[in-house]
């Protein structure tokens, strides 16, 4: 600004120049004030951004901490899985060994089974041969038993008429026979000894059984399977049993108790 000396009169041009300078200074002051305000606002925004950044950094730090915790947990889990995998591999190895042992045992079992199968086949053939021999023996024994039984019956047919008359006063009419007769149901049943007899004008039906060796079971069977089946078909049945021998000491008493006539082969002529 121009220096104004004392007593100096300001001219309009100087005044105008001064006013212009003042206006410029004032404008500069206002511009500076606006810049300061802008700077304050920028600083405020920077501080706010700094605060937000701090929060974000804290959040990131917390997230990092959690991530590290998860990573540590995951690492521990990986270690556990690795240990479990190791144990699994060990178990698999043991199982493979067991499977191999089972396979070997299976192979040996199959070999034993094959051997046993061959042995069973051999035994089956042997059993078949034995069964054939037993059947042959049974047939021969049956034939022999039949021959013995028929021989006993034939002797009984000749001797019983005299014995029955002597011991029981029964007069046999006609001949004693081996024949089929009908039971109460109309079924044909074979009896060893069958005939008719008379005592004091009363007619009797003689039904007899021949056994080479007599037991109590034979006596019971004769009663159940023969005598009872003819009840109601024939009146006055007179039962007779003929045998070579008895199989138990009390069989004879059992026969007498059942009111059955008993004769031995040595009773015959």
Secondary structure, 3 states (H helix, E strand, C coil): CCCCCCCCCCCHHHHHHHHHHHHHHHHHHHHHHHHHHHHHHHHHHHHHHHHHHHHHHHHHHHHHHHHHHHHHHHHHHHHHHHHHHHHHHHHHHHHHHHHHHHHHHHHHHHHHHHHHHHHHHHHHHHHHHHHHHHHHHHHHHHHHHHHHHHHHHHHHHHHHHHHHHHHHCCEEEEEEEEEEEECCCCCEEEEEEEEEEEECCEEEEEEEEEEEEECHHHHHHHHHHHHHHHECCECCEEEEEEEEEECCCCHHHHHHHCCCEEEEHHHCC
